[in-house]
Amino acid sequence: IFSNPGGCALRADRVTVYGPMACSGRFKAIGETRLLGAHISGQLLLDGGELLNLGGFALNADGLVADGDVFCQNGFLAKGEMRFANARIAGQLGFQGATLVQPAGRAIQCQEAQIGSLWIDDAIISGGVDLTEADVRTLSDRQTAWPRRLEMDRFVYGSLFPDRPIGGPTGRLAWLERSQEYRP
């Protein structure tokens, strides 16, 4: 357990990790976890872990470069914003089976991020999602995963997996209408 309530519990700004970085299972951080400008040549594994900083950043990974996947899945809990602004994630950013809580703000923020695939099929999201100017090659989602508050101005995705629209074309249009501003 890393604990610094209201402060930074774990700071690894600009760290370079050759291979995977595992903060999963029993990993718990109370306070902000920072990976600003970090470079991980393998996967970032947060599966089953807990990042707790409600009202602030649970994870601040602005400028993160991950040559593999970022898994926040399988019972992962974040209380606070999961921030990936300007991140480059070559593989999957996965939130399947995750609970993300930031009711008064954004639960996920991926402004200007480049992501291989974004998976939120089975996520429980309490808070907004910001995908402004994000570029995602493959999006795997379902209607019930998305919160009411979305920001998707200039959001680009290449394909849907598995090739199913949310409620058909009209359902996907209703999804786009959740964003206050959307310019393709």
N, C-alpha and C positions, 0 to 999 in steps of 0.2 A: 504494500500500500504506500503510495506517495501522497502525502497530505500537506496542503497549505491552503486552507479555506480562504477564498477571496483573493488569493494570490496565484503564483505560478507553482504548480505541484511538480511538473517535470518540464525542463527546458532543454531542448536539443536543436536549437537553431543552427542552421547551416551544417549540420552533421552529415557525414557521408558514411553510409552503411553498405558494405560490400556483401550482398546476400540479403536474406530476409531480416526483418525487424519484428520480433514477436512480443506483443503486449496483449496476450490473449489469456483465456481461461480465468484464473483468479486475479488477473491484473486489475488494479483499482487506483484511480487518481482522483483525489478530492482537491479541486482547484484546476486551473488551466493547464492543459498539456500543449506544449508549443513545439512545432516542427517547422518553423519559418525557414524557407529556402533549403530544407533538407533534401538530400539525394539518397534514395534507397534503390540499390541496383536489383533487388529482389522484390518480395512482397512485404507489405505492411499488414501485419495480422493483429487485429483487435477483437476477433471473434470471442464472444462470451465475456469480454471485459467490461468495465464500467468507467466512464469518464463523467465526473460529477462537478458541475460548476454552473448551476442554474442561474440565469440572468447574465451570464458572461459566456466566454468561449469554453466549451468542453474540450474541443480540439481546434487549435489555430494552426493550420497547415498551409498558409499563404505561400505560394511559390514552390510548393513541394514538387519534386520530380520523383516519380515512382516508375521504374522500368518494368515492374510487374503489376500485380493487383493490389488493391487496398480493400481488405475484407473487414467490415464492421457488421458481422452477421451472427446468426446462431445464438441468440440470447444477449447480444450486445446491447448495452444501455448507455445512452448519453443524455444527461440533463444539462443543457446548455447548447450553444450553437456549434455545429460541426462546420468549420470554415475551410474551404478549399479554393479561395480566390487565386486566380492565375496559376493554378496547379496544372501539372502535366502528368496524367496517369495513363500509361501505355495500355494497361489491361483493364480489368474490371474495377469499378467502384461499387461494391456490393453492400446493400443494407437489408438483405433478406433475413427475416426473423429478428430484426432489430427494433428497439423502441427508442425513438428520438423525441425528447421533450424540451421545448422552449416556447411555452404558450404565448408569451408577450412579444416574441420576436421571431427570428428565423431559426428553424431547426437545422436546415441545410443551406449553405451558401456556397455556390460554385461559380461566382461571377468570373467570366473570361477564362474558365478552365477548359482544358482539352482532355477528354476522357474517352478511352477505348469503348467501354460499355458501362452503362449505369443501370443497376438492378435494384428496384425498390418494390418488387412484387408483393412481398409479404411484410413490408415494414409498417410499423405503427408510428405515424408522424403527428405530433402535437406541436404545431407552430408552422411558420411559413417555409417555403422553399424558393430560393432565388437561383435561377439558371440564366440570368442576364448575360448575353453574349457568350454563353457556354457552347462548346462544340462536342457533341457526343456521337460517336459512330453508330452505336447500337443502344437502343432504349428498351428495357424490359420492365413493364409496369402493369398495373391494373387499376381500374377506376377507384377502388376503395383505398388504395395506398396514398393517393394525392390529397393533401390538405386543401382547405378552401383558399388559403392565401398562397398565390403563386406569382412569381415575377419571372417572365420569360421573354422579355424584349430581346430580339435578335438571337434567340435560342435556335440552334441548328442540331438536328439529329439526322443521321444517315438512313437508318432502318429501324423497324420495330421487331422485337422478338417476343414470342414466336409469331410473327406475321399476323397479329390480330389487333385490329383497332379497338379502342375503348368504346363499346357500344356502337360500332360502325362509324362511318364518317361524321354523322351528326354528334356522336358522343365525343369524338376527338375535337370537333369544333367547340363544343361546350367546355372541354378541358382548356382550350386556348383562351376562351372568354374569361376564365378565372384570373388571368393576368390583366392588371389594370392597363398595361400598354403592351401590345405585341406587334412588332414589325418583323416579318420573316426575313 
